[in-house]
Amino acid sequence: MAREVDDIVLSSTLWSELRSHLLSANTKAGHPGGNEQMAFILAAPNVSASRIRLVGHELLRAHPPDLDHQSPSAISPNGQFVATALTRCRREGWSLIEVHSHPFDSASHTTFSGIDWSNDRMKMPRLASMLPEPFYHATMVVGQNSLDAHYYQRAASAIRPVKQVTIVGGFSDDSPVLHHFPASSSAAASVLTQDARHSRQLPLLGVATQEALSKARVAVVGLGGLGSFVALELAYLGVGHLILIDPDRIELSNLNRLIGAGPDDVGRYKVDVFRDLIERLAPGVAVTAVAAPLLDNEALHHAKAADVLLGCVDTHGARLSLNHLSIRYLIPLIDAGTGARLGTDGLDAKLGGQVQVVAPGVGCLECRGFIHPQRAAYDLAPPEMQEYERDHGYGTEEARPSVMFLNGVVASMQVAETARTFTATSASKDVTPKLVIYDANARRAFPAAVSYSPECATCGTHGVTGLADLAPLQAAFQVAPTARPAFARASLS
């Protein structure tokens, strides 16, 4: 069976610009809704084993000179506007999403008109014959309060519905980072069944949130002290599908903080241990276990299929990879970390951690200074380069101290943020800060201000937002094997 296009994914910035263009245009006398408007979205595919997502990258607005006809009930672009977009699709590899408005439609189920259907049945097969795979072609109609979308499936030579449009990113400093707008022609039926297992959390989370969790794919990257707590808490919470990614085997020194692991598990892959444990404790949760680093092909294939990424890693290289995966594929990242600094004559001991949200328009780990470039370069270098640098005094730091109770506190904060992220899809009033610091010495957590930088090379205006499969992550971090990295000595304070 051919995979279906599951959803169209847009950044909050692109979505705001699109709606402004479609629905805020001039209004003619006698036509309260004004003329129809249209735009093209250049999109990149995100193709995984389970689904296909079309990830928006760039908005091409159609202005009056780009149109052959425009009225309150119809619109058509001229040949030059279409040719320019198709040329870019052919040369640069983009897929195409055509969008137009029904400004007169304030109903809760805006859908395609008979004229829209007639046009799509004629042009979609034609475009499929002109542009080879992996070109995808979708169309979307936007009303005042709802939308609809469909795409052309080559294998069936048919137009198929798109389930929803997913918006990722913040509309303001305090808005949620995940919104789902169901397509009118593909309204999903409720799948939540009454389950006594979760009955006592329903009064707190609500049925809509519990249903969203039951449908969710969540990737937990890193199964160490943090990740072990996070994976089990998510399973107990009722997340439908957990993707566990970690290349390491359990060592004896891990057993002070890997909740659920015992001496008999030493030598086994962490992901296998926690997959078995989750299948026993929460048999209704699907688990995909990948014993590989994130930049491995199999790990990336599963990670990019997730609805949300949870970073539970302890190296700058892994954080840099997760940061790029999040921004390139428009997948919200909830990153967490813990740290301890032993007391010295000049400095007091510190113990704590942080949980933060990464998404377009909100900022990323690079904007905020949470990734040290030299350490990230060392972490991502091939083994022979790391050995060369260790021989010259770099990368020889001792393992950092770690205790279970600190991991437990920060992991629970991270899981709570995950639940709020899915709650935001149906209750946008539940909003939290994008960065929360935990000070274990003071026994308190407090929000910290974050800001989005349009100049950021990753999430900024000219960054890598929405490039998806057109910019493979492995290629972005590939290091020439003959190069000798000039790593700067980094302070560990």
C-alpha positions as CSV (number, residue, x, y, z in Angstrom):
1,M,0.0,0.0,0.0
2,A,1.3,3.4,-0.9
3,R,2.1,5.8,1.9
4,E,-0.3,8.7,2.3
5,V,0.5,12.4,2.8
6,D,-0.4,12.7,6.5
7,D,-0.2,16.5,6.9
8,I,1.1,19.8,5.6
9,V,3.5,21.3,8.1
10,L,4.1,25.1,8.2
11,S,6.0,27.3,10.5
12,S,4.0,29.8,12.5
13,T,5.7,32.7,10.6
14,L,4.8,31.3,7.1
15,W,1.2,30.5,8.3
16,S,0.7,34.1,9.6
17,E,2.0,35.6,6.4
18,L,-0.2,33.2,4.3
19,R,-3.4,34.0,6.2
20,S,-2.6,37.8,6.1
21,H,-2.2,37.6,2.3
22,L,-5.3,35.4,1.8
23,L,-7.8,37.0,4.2
24,S,-6.7,40.5,4.9
25,A,-6.8,41.8,1.3
26,N,-8.9,44.8,0.3
27,T,-12.7,44.4,0.4
28,K,-14.8,45.6,-2.4
29,A,-18.2,47.2,-1.8
30,G,-21.0,44.7,-1.9
31,H,-18.6,41.8,-1.2
32,P,-17.9,41.6,2.5
33,G,-15.4,38.8,2.0
34,G,-13.4,40.6,-0.7
35,N,-11.8,38.8,-3.7
36,E,-10.2,35.4,-3.5
37,Q,-6.5,35.5,-3.1
38,M,-3.9,32.8,-3.8
39,A,-0.3,31.8,-3.2
40,F,2.1,29.0,-3.8
41,I,4.2,27.3,-1.0
42,L,7.5,25.7,-2.0
43,A,7.6,22.6,0.2
44,A,10.1,19.8,1.0
45,P,9.0,16.2,1.6
46,N,9.6,14.4,4.9
47,V,9.3,10.8,3.8
48,S,9.5,8.1,6.5
49,A,8.4,4.5,6.8
50,S,5.1,5.4,8.4
51,R,4.0,8.6,6.6
52,I,4.8,11.5,4.3
53,R,4.6,15.1,5.5
54,L,4.9,18.2,3.2
55,V,7.1,20.8,5.0
56,G,6.6,24.4,3.9
57,H,9.7,26.4,3.3
58,E,8.9,29.5,1.2
59,L,5.7,31.5,0.4
60,L,5.2,32.9,-3.1
61,R,2.3,35.4,-3.0
62,A,0.3,36.1,-6.1
63,H,-0.4,39.8,-6.6
64,P,-2.7,41.4,-9.2
65,P,-0.1,41.4,-12.0
66,D,0.3,37.6,-11.4
67,L,-3.4,36.9,-12.1
68,D,-5.5,36.3,-15.2
69,H,-8.7,36.5,-13.3
70,Q,-9.8,37.5,-9.7
71,S,-13.2,37.8,-8.2
72,P,-15.0,37.0,-4.9
73,S,-15.8,33.5,-6.2
74,A,-12.9,32.6,-8.5
75,I,-9.2,33.2,-9.1
76,S,-6.6,32.0,-11.7
77,P,-2.9,32.7,-12.0
78,N,-1.2,33.7,-15.2
79,G,1.2,31.5,-17.1
80,Q,4.3,33.4,-16.0
81,F,3.6,33.0,-12.3
82,V,3.0,29.3,-12.7
83,A,6.0,28.8,-14.9
84,T,8.3,30.5,-12.4
85,A,7.1,28.3,-9.5
86,L,7.4,25.1,-11.6
87,T,10.8,26.0,-12.8
88,R,12.0,26.3,-9.2
89,C,10.4,23.0,-8.3
90,R,12.2,21.3,-11.2
91,R,15.6,22.9,-10.7
92,E,15.7,23.0,-6.9
93,G,13.6,19.9,-6.0
94,W,10.7,21.6,-4.3
95,S,7.2,20.2,-4.1
96,L,4.3,22.5,-4.6
97,I,1.3,23.5,-2.4
98,E,-1.3,25.7,-4.1
99,V,-3.4,27.7,-1.7
100,H,-6.4,30.0,-2.3
101,S,-9.0,31.6,-0.1
102,H,-12.7,31.5,0.2
103,P,-13.0,34.8,2.0
104,F,-16.8,34.6,1.9
105,D,-16.9,31.3,3.9
106,S,-17.2,31.6,7.7
107,A,-18.4,28.1,8.2
108,S,-16.7,25.5,10.3
109,H,-16.1,23.1,7.3
110,T,-14.7,25.2,4.4
111,T,-14.1,22.9,1.4
112,F,-13.3,22.9,-2.3
113,S,-15.9,24.1,-4.7
114,G,-17.0,22.2,-7.8
115,I,-14.8,24.5,-9.9
116,D,-11.8,23.8,-7.6
117,W,-12.3,20.0,-8.1
118,S,-12.6,20.3,-11.8
119,N,-9.4,22.3,-12.0
120,D,-7.5,19.9,-9.8
121,R,-8.7,16.8,-11.7
122,M,-7.4,18.4,-14.9
123,K,-4.0,19.8,-13.7
124,M,-2.8,17.4,-11.0
125,P,-2.2,14.4,-13.4
126,R,-0.6,16.8,-15.9
127,L,1.9,18.2,-13.3
128,A,2.7,14.6,-12.1
129,S,3.7,13.7,-15.7
130,M,5.8,16.9,-16.0
131,L,7.7,16.6,-12.8
132,P,9.3,13.3,-11.7
133,E,9.2,11.9,-8.1
134,P,9.8,12.9,-5.4
135,F,7.7,15.9,-6.5
136,Y,4.4,16.1,-4.6
137,H,1.5,18.4,-5.5
138,A,-1.2,19.5,-3.0
139,T,-3.9,22.2,-3.0
140,M,-5.4,23.9,0.0
141,V,-8.4,26.2,0.5
142,V,-8.6,28.5,3.5
143,G,-11.8,30.1,4.8
144,Q,-12.3,32.4,7.7
145,N,-12.6,29.6,10.3
146,S,-11.5,26.4,8.7
147,L,-9.6,24.8,5.8
148,D,-9.4,21.8,3.5
149,A,-6.5,20.2,1.7
150,H,-5.8,17.3,-0.7
151,Y,-2.9,16.0,-2.8
152,Y,-2.3,13.9,-5.9
153,Q,-1.2,10.3,-5.3
154,R,0.7,9.0,-8.3
155,A,0.4,5.3,-7.4
156,A,-3.4,5.4,-7.4
157,S,-3.7,8.2,-10.0
158,A,-6.2,9.8,-7.6
159,I,-6.7,12.9,-5.4
160,R,-6.5,12.0,-1.7
161,P,-7.4,14.0,1.4
162,V,-4.7,15.4,3.6
163,K,-5.6,14.8,7.3
164,Q,-4.6,18.1,8.7
165,V,-2.4,21.2,8.6
166,T,0.1,21.4,11.4
167,I,1.5,24.7,12.5
168,V,4.8,24.7,14.5
169,G,6.2,27.7,16.3
170,G,5.0,30.6,18.4
171,F,2.7,33.4,17.2
172,S,3.9,35.5,20.2
173,D,6.4,35.2,23.1
174,D,3.9,33.2,25.2
175,S,1.9,31.2,22.6
176,P,2.0,27.4,22.3
177,V,4.3,25.8,19.7
178,L,2.0,23.1,18.2
179,H,-1.4,23.6,16.5
180,H,-3.4,21.2,14.4
181,F,-6.1,22.4,12.0
182,P,-8.1,19.4,10.7
183,A,-9.0,19.3,7.0
184,S,-12.7,19.5,6.5
185,S,-12.8,16.4,4.1
186,S,-10.7,14.3,6.4
187,A,-12.1,14.9,9.9
188,A,-10.6,12.2,12.1
189,A,-12.9,10.2,14.3
190,S,-12.1,9.9,18.0
191,V,-10.0,6.9,18.8
192,L,-9.8,7.2,22.6
193,T,-11.4,4.2,24.4
194,Q,-12.4,4.2,28.0
195,D,-9.4,2.9,29.9
196,A,-9.4,2.6,33.7
197,R,-5.6,2.8,33.5
198,H,-5.8,6.6,32.7
199,S,-9.0,7.4,34.4
200,R,-7.5,9.3,37.3
201,Q,-5.4,11.6,35.1
202,L,-8.3,12.5,32.8
203,P,-9.7,15.1,35.2
204,L,-6.4,16.9,35.0
205,L,-5.4,16.5,31.4
206,G,-8.9,16.3,29.8
207,V,-10.2,13.8,27.2
208,A,-8.8,15.9,24.2
209,T,-5.3,15.9,25.6
210,Q,-5.4,12.2,26.4
211,E,-6.6,11.5,22.9
212,A,-3.8,13.6,21.4
213,L,-1.2,11.7,23.5
214,S,-2.6,8.4,22.4
215,K,-2.1,9.4,18.8
216,A,1.3,10.9,19.3
217,R,4.7,9.7,18.1
218,V,7.3,11.0,20.5
219,A,11.1,10.4,19.9
220,V,13.2,10.2,23.1
221,V,16.8,10.7,22.1
222,G,19.2,9.5,24.8
223,L,18.4,6.8,27.3
224,G,20.6,7.9,30.1
225,G,19.7,9.2,33.5
226,L,17.2,11.7,32.1
227,G,15.9,9.6,29.2
228,S,15.2,6.5,31.3
229,F,12.8,8.5,33.5
230,V,11.3,10.3,30.5
231,A,10.6,7.2,28.5
232,L,8.9,5.4,31.4
233,E,6.8,8.5,32.4
234,L,5.6,8.9,28.8
235,A,4.6,5.3,28.7
236,Y,2.7,5.6,31.9
237,L,1.1,8.8,30.6
238,G,-0.3,7.0,27.6
239,V,1.7,8.2,24.6
240,G,0.8,6.1,21.7
241,H,4.2,5.5,20.1
242,L,7.6,5.9,21.6
243,I,10.7,6.0,19.5
244,L,13.8,5.3,21.6
245,I,17.2,6.3,20.2
246,D,20.5,5.6,21.9
247,P,23.7,3.7,20.6
248,D,25.1,2.7,24.0
249,R,25.0,-0.4,26.1
250,I,24.4,-0.4,29.9
251,E,27.5,-0.2,32.1
252,L,27.8,-1.0,35.8
253,S,28.4,2.7,36.5
254,N,25.0,3.6,34.9
255,L,23.0,1.6,37.4
256,N,22.8,4.5,40.0
257,R,20.6,6.4,37.6
258,L,18.9,4.2,35.0
259,I,15.5,3.6,36.6
260,G,14.3,0.1,35.9
261,A,17.7,-1.3,34.9
262,G,19.5,-3.9,37.0
263,P,22.8,-5.9,37.1
264,D,21.5,-8.5,34.7
265,D,21.1,-5.7,32.0
266,V,24.8,-4.8,32.0
267,G,26.0,-5.2,28.4
268,R,22.6,-5.0,26.8
269,Y,21.6,-2.0,24.6
270,K,19.8,0.6,26.6
271,V,17.0,0.9,24.0
272,D,16.3,-2.9,24.2
273,V,16.1,-2.9,28.0
274,F,13.6,0.0,28.0
275,R,11.6,-1.4,25.1
276,D,11.2,-4.6,27.0
277,L,10.3,-2.8,30.2
278,I,7.7,-0.5,28.6
279,E,6.1,-3.5,26.8
280,R,5.7,-5.1,30.2
281,L,4.5,-2.1,32.1
282,A,2.4,-0.4,29.3
283,P,1.5,-3.0,26.7
284,G,-0.7,-0.6,24.8
285,V,2.3,1.6,23.9
286,A,4.1,0.9,20.6
287,V,7.9,1.1,20.9
288,T,10.5,1.4,18.2
289,A,14.0,0.9,19.6
290,V,17.0,2.1,17.6
291,A,20.4,1.2,19.0
292,A,22.3,3.8,16.9
293,P,23.4,7.5,17.1
294,L,21.0,10.1,15.9
295,L,22.9,10.7,12.6
296,D,22.7,7.1,11.6
297,N,20.3,6.5,8.7
298,E,17.9,4.3,10.6
299,A,17.8,6.6,13.6
300,L,17.1,9.7,11.5
301,H,14.4,7.8,9.5
302,H,12.5,7.1,12.7
303,A,13.2,10.4,14.4
304,K,11.9,12.6,11.6
305,A,8.6,10.7,11.8
306,A,8.0,12.0,15.3
307,D,5.5,14.7,16.3
308,V,7.7,15.9,19.1
309,L,11.4,15.4,19.8
310,L,12.7,15.0,23.4
311,G,16.4,15.7,23.8
312,C,17.9,13.8,26.7
313,V,21.5,14.0,25.5
314,D,24.7,15.1,27.3
315,T,27.0,16.2,24.4
316,H,27.1,19.4,22.4
317,G,27.3,17.4,19.2
318,A,24.1,15.5,19.9
319,R,22.3,18.7,20.9
320,L,23.4,20.4,17.6
321,S,22.1,17.5,15.6
322,L,18.7,17.6,17.4
323,N,18.5,21.4,17.0
324,H,19.0,21.1,13.2
325,L,16.5,18.1,13.0
326,S,13.9,20.2,14.8
327,I,14.3,23.3,12.6
328,R,14.8,21.5,9.3
329,Y,11.8,19.3,9.7
330,L,9.6,21.6,11.7
331,I,9.3,19.2,14.7
332,P,9.1,20.9,18.1
333,L,12.1,19.9,20.3
334,I,11.8,19.8,24.1
335,D,15.4,19.7,25.3
336,A,16.5,19.1,28.9
337,G,19.8,18.8,30.7
338,T,21.2,18.5,34.2
339,G,24.5,19.6,35.6
340,A,26.5,19.7,38.8
341,R,29.6,21.7,39.7
342,L,31.5,20.7,42.8
343,G,32.4,23.4,45.3
344,T,35.9,24.9,45.3
345,D,37.7,27.5,47.3
346,G,36.4,30.2,45.0
347,L,33.1,28.9,43.8
348,D,30.0,27.4,45.6
349,A,28.7,24.1,44.5
350,K,25.8,24.2,42.0
351,L,23.2,21.6,41.1
352,G,20.4,22.0,38.7
353,G,19.1,21.8,35.1
354,Q,16.9,23.3,32.5
355,V,14.0,22.4,30.1
356,Q,13.5,24.4,27.0
357,V,11.4,24.5,23.8
358,V,12.8,24.9,20.3
359,A,10.6,25.8,17.4
360,P,10.6,28.3,14.5
361,G,9.9,31.9,15.6
362,V,10.8,30.9,19.2
363,G,14.5,30.5,18.9
364,C,16.9,27.5,19.0
365,L,19.7,26.1,21.1
366,E,22.3,28.0,18.9
367,C,20.5,31.3,19.3
368,R,20.5,30.9,23.1
369,G,24.1,29.9,23.4
370,F,23.5,26.4,24.7
371,I,25.8,24.8,22.1
372,H,29.6,25.2,22.3
373,P,30.8,25.1,18.7
374,Q,34.2,23.6,19.4
375,R,32.8,20.9,21.7
376,A,30.1,20.1,19.1
377,A,32.7,19.8,16.4
378,Y,34.7,17.4,18.6
379,D,31.6,15.3,19.4
380,L,30.7,15.0,15.7
381,A,34.2,14.3,14.4
382,P,35.1,10.8,13.2
383,P,36.8,8.5,15.8
384,E,40.3,9.0,14.3
385,M,40.0,12.8,14.6
386,Q,38.8,12.5,18.2
387,E,41.8,10.2,19.0
388,Y,44.1,12.8,17.5
389,E,42.6,15.6,19.6
390,R,42.7,13.5,22.8
391,D,46.4,12.9,22.2
392,H,46.8,16.7,22.1
393,G,44.9,17.3,25.3
394,Y,41.3,18.0,24.0
395,G,38.3,15.9,25.1
396,T,39.9,14.3,28.1
397,E,37.6,15.7,30.7
398,E,36.3,13.4,33.4
399,A,32.7,12.2,33.3
400,R,30.3,14.6,35.0
401,P,28.7,13.6,38.3
402,S,25.0,12.5,38.1
403,V,22.4,11.5,40.7
404,M,19.0,10.0,40.2
405,F,16.9,12.5,42.2
406,L,18.1,15.5,40.1
407,N,17.4,13.6,36.9
408,G,14.0,12.7,38.2
409,V,13.0,16.3,38.9
410,V,14.2,17.6,35.5
411,A,12.8,14.6,33.6
412,S,9.3,15.2,35.1
413,M,9.5,18.9,34.1
414,Q,10.3,17.8,30.6
415,V,7.4,15.3,30.5
416,A,5.0,17.9,31.9
417,E,6.1,20.3,29.1
418,T,5.4,17.5,26.6
419,A,1.9,17.1,27.9
420,R,1.3,20.8,27.7
421,T,2.5,20.8,24.1
422,F,-0.2,18.4,23.2
423,T,-2.7,20.1,25.4
424,A,-2.0,23.3,23.3
425,T,-3.5,21.6,20.3
426,S,-7.0,21.8,21.8
427,A,-6.6,24.4,24.6
428,S,-4.3,27.2,23.5
429,K,-4.8,29.1,26.8
430,D,-2.4,26.7,28.6
431,V,0.9,28.4,28.0
432,T,4.3,28.0,29.6
433,P,7.7,29.7,29.3
434,K,10.0,28.4,26.6
435,L,12.9,28.0,29.0
436,V,12.7,27.0,32.7
437,I,15.7,26.7,35.0
438,Y,15.8,24.4,38.0
439,D,18.0,25.4,40.9
440,A,18.3,22.4,43.1
441,N,20.2,24.3,45.9
442,A,17.4,26.8,46.2
443,R,14.7,24.1,45.5
444,R,12.9,26.2,43.0
445,A,12.3,26.5,39.2
446,F,12.0,29.8,37.5
447,P,11.3,30.9,33.9
448,A,14.0,32.6,31.8
449,A,13.5,35.0,28.9
450,V,14.3,33.7,25.4
451,S,14.3,35.6,22.2
452,Y,14.3,34.7,18.5
453,S,17.1,36.1,16.3
454,P,16.3,36.6,12.7
455,E,20.0,36.6,12.1
456,C,20.5,33.0,13.4
457,A,22.2,30.8,10.7
458,T,19.9,27.9,11.7
459,C,16.4,29.2,12.6
460,G,16.7,32.7,11.3
461,T,15.3,34.3,8.1
462,H,18.0,32.8,5.9
463,G,18.4,29.6,7.9
464,V,17.5,26.0,7.3
465,T,13.8,26.1,8.4
466,G,11.7,23.7,6.5
467,L,14.4,22.2,4.2
468,A,13.4,18.6,5.4
469,D,14.6,15.9,3.0
470,L,16.1,18.4,0.6
471,A,19.0,19.0,3.1
472,P,20.0,15.6,4.6
473,L,21.3,16.0,8.1
474,Q,24.2,13.6,7.6
475,A,25.5,15.8,4.8
476,A,25.3,18.9,6.9
477,F,27.6,17.5,9.5
478,Q,29.9,15.5,7.3
479,V,33.6,16.1,8.1
480,A,36.3,15.6,5.5
481,P,38.4,12.6,6.7
482,T,41.7,14.3,5.8
483,A,41.0,17.5,7.7
484,R,42.5,18.2,11.1
485,P,40.0,20.1,13.3
486,A,41.5,23.1,15.1
487,F,39.5,22.8,18.3
488,A,39.9,25.6,20.7
489,R,40.5,24.7,24.3
490,A,37.2,25.3,26.0
491,S,36.5,26.3,29.6
492,L,34.5,23.8,31.6
493,S,33.2,26.3,34.2
